[in-house]
């Protein structure tokens, strides 16, 4: 079992070029902030290194941060063998939100990333099947969990607003 | 003296209007499409179960819309589901009745303002006969809704056009 500082230390030693940062002043678990295009390499390392063994992606969720013009993704990881947890946060440009997929590393990410795509419009590069998952397939009114989202007046002839 | 007088002296004969008789038969055997959407569906199942016993009113769940008289929209109608509900409704033979059960299907319920995915009332796609309020309504409320529907059927006329 490792605490977040130790986990970050291991990551920094192995990825000296990556701009990694730890935030511990959270009401929840400590947060590792990484940049978006590194997440696929990072995730494979997190899963397979014998000191870390993060074999479970408990949750993956999108967050809209219009103040910083960012779209973020949080990865909540747990190691079921070593019993430690960490949260990884990556951010991407709100106007061109592209993040590499981790669905090859954790299968759970497949549908979670589709959900983040469906509701936030984050494009997960190299995702095997990036389709809408919750909204109707022909939903063309945008991404509902973005802060600036506005409901369409009609969908298939049905009035949407109250 | 009418020519029927002698016919009715043996007993076991009831004289009624054909319309009343047919309406009574219709309201006493409402077959319901098995269809549930959300939390309300659990209450609907409880209404069908032994304690509340929907069957005593002649309500029998039917797994096909093609032999059903009534559909209870019990739960949150999402926009995605609304198109399916409409199709299901169109597959039912006439005369058909709809009970809208619970706040969600009545008016969008707690999703009325921020629920981008919820239809704000199932009556935007199909015509509703009885609205049962509540979130979710207790089985007693659904029973009351059914009795209201039976009352409506009892007063229907197949000769006179309804307004």
Contacts between the chains, C-beta under 8 A, distances in Angstrom:
chain1	res1	chain2	res2	distance
A	134	B	117	7.3
A	135	B	80	7.5
A	135	B	117	6.8
A	136	B	79	6.4
A	136	B	80	4.9
A	144	B	116	4.3
A	144	B	117	7.2
A	149	B	116	7.2
A	151	B	116	5.2
A	155	B	79	5.3
A	156	B	79	7.6
A	156	B	83	6.3
A	158	B	79	6.4
A	158	B	82	5.9
A	158	B	119	6.0
A	158	B	124	5.6
A	158	B	125	6.2
A	159	B	120	7.5
A	159	B	124	6.0
A	160	B	79	7.0
A	160	B	116	7.5
A	160	B	119	7.8
A	160	B	120	7.6
A	161	B	120	7.2
A	162	B	107	7.6
A	162	B	108	6.1
A	162	B	112	4.8
A	162	B	113	6.6
A	162	B	120	4.6
